[in-house]
């Protein structure tokens, strides 16, 4: 159904927990992204990776730590989160740069921080 | 940096009527303008995009217009249908940029 797969679909974690979100793209794309979608700030860019190299960090707090081991996989490691971090976390990929290539989104991970 | 404003935030139209969503951007160097549709509980999906070398693009019932001088672009949906109900996001970017800036979205309701 979708070329970008995210796991888990739902995650509930306490503020002291450590968890990771996983994203995998099967489209042969070169760029991968993490977006945060919440009611107050829809589609907020967090990180961009191009050919495994991080090219954008949109002033994201250090409690979010991305990892891109190869062009097909992207992780978001979470630790000591705050309740305001509860949101839908969307992964996306594109063939080229976002400025000239459509983004293909995954279905997202709905994160709740208690 | 780029800033994208989108209006209205909510729009209700009668089934069969047309819907128009408008966006303005601040960076005159932006030259790629995609539109994404996000149905309830689903992921955003590209529905149409336009580059700055054209003023209008159509795909069946959907059209996008671009006014570079005024720095605004619009999405037009004609003969609206129930399945058009969704949140629509406009976005803007420069050709070689790694990031794309989204508007805050328009929730479109198609009334029976």
Contacts between the chains, C-beta under 8 A, distances in Angstrom:
chain1	res1	chain2	res2	distance
A	2	B	43	7.0
A	4	B	43	8.0
A	31	B	98	7.0
A	41	B	104	7.9
A	42	B	87	7.9
A	42	B	89	7.0
A	42	B	102	6.8
A	42	B	104	5.5
A	42	B	105	4.9
A	43	B	44	7.2
A	43	B	89	6.1
A	43	B	102	4.0
A	43	B	105	7.6
A	45	B	99	5.3
A	45	B	100	7.6
A	45	B	101	7.9
A	48	B	98	4.6
A	48	B	99	6.0
A	50	B	98	6.1
A	55	B	98	4.6
A	56	B	98	5.2
A	56	B	99	5.2
A	58	B	99	7.3
A	90	B	43	6.7
A	90	B	44	7.4
A	97	B	95	7.7
A	97	B	96	6.0
A	97	B	97	6.3
A	97	B	98	5.4
A	98	B	93	5.7
A	98	B	97	6.4
A	98	B	98	5.8
A	98	B	99	5.7
A	98	B	100	4.3
A	99	B	31	7.9
A	99	B	32	5.4
A	99	B	93	4.1
A	99	B	94	5.1
A	99	B	95	4.8
A	99	B	96	5.7
A	99	B	97	3.9
A	99	B	98	7.3
A	99	B	99	7.9
A	99	B	100	6.7
A	100	B	32	5.7
A	100	B	93	7.8
A	100	B	95	5.2
A	100	B	96	7.5
A	102	B	34	6.3
A	102	B	46	4.3
A	102	B	49	6.6
A	103	B	34	7.8
A	103	B	36	7.7
A	103	B	44	7.7
A	103	B	46	6.9
A	103	B	100	7.1
A	104	B	46	8.0
A	105	B	43	4.1
A	105	B	44	5.1
A	105	B	45	7.1
A	106	B	43	6.2
A	107	B	42	7.1
A	107	B	43	5.0
A	108	B	43	6.3
